[in-house]
């Protein structure tokens, strides 16, 4: 049998599935679909192209399963293959855009972010919480030349406790979900200013609830700071916006925080009008 889309069937997985996927949702859980998403997640900047064996190892699947899924992605236009190595195609961006375009932010968020970015000549971003990570959903780059640019592209993710965005979003969680996060998050030191104590992390998060903003002071890289504030959305969820910079912490607190709070209020007002 040749490697072709016609060789791929949709028969249910056998009970003795060698890949050992847990039936997370009972009869409603589609294992093959979950594996396909896992395959897509294997690719990254560091791993733009992979062999079948490399994909199987990264995804925790056997080679036969990885091969069938890669052939399916290739047949549907989400992957391409050259000399035995597979890469994702630009069509994968459609999957992320479906989420981004569903947010009620497309027409009103970017003008507000660009205004702040140009005012302070720094990048301004927006993010949401996804599990233990913060995910960047918008980013406005200043139009002014910069010697050094801090880059977190749309779709980038980072552990929430390492970012100003993430700390603000964690502060917006109900107490039970926050407790679960503190019990399960792996707090890994990046610099001597990284918070690795759950008790200290909780104290910092609670301070956000009181102050309405958070300054992440060199938790990942020395000289790099970010400040963030929450944005309430009509659906009751929390969005956060932030500015990252190399300027002193005092400047960020005195100048950036008031500007971000004004921008957050502007976005909240526009969201209410749109809703």
Secondary structure, DSSP 8 states (H G I E B T S, - for coil): --SSGGG-------TT-TT----TTGGG--HHHHHHHHHHHT--STTSEE-HHHHHHHHT--HHHHHHHHHHHHHTTSEEEETTEEEE-GGGHHHHHHHHHHSTTTTTHHHHHHHHHHHHTS-EEEEEEETTEEEEEEEE--SS--SS-----TT-EEEGGGSHHHHHHHHTS-HHHHHHHHHH-----SSTTS---HHHHHHHHHHHHHHS-EEEESSSSTT-EEEEEEEE-TTS-EEEEEEEESS-HHHIIIIIHHHHHHHHHHHHHHHHHH-
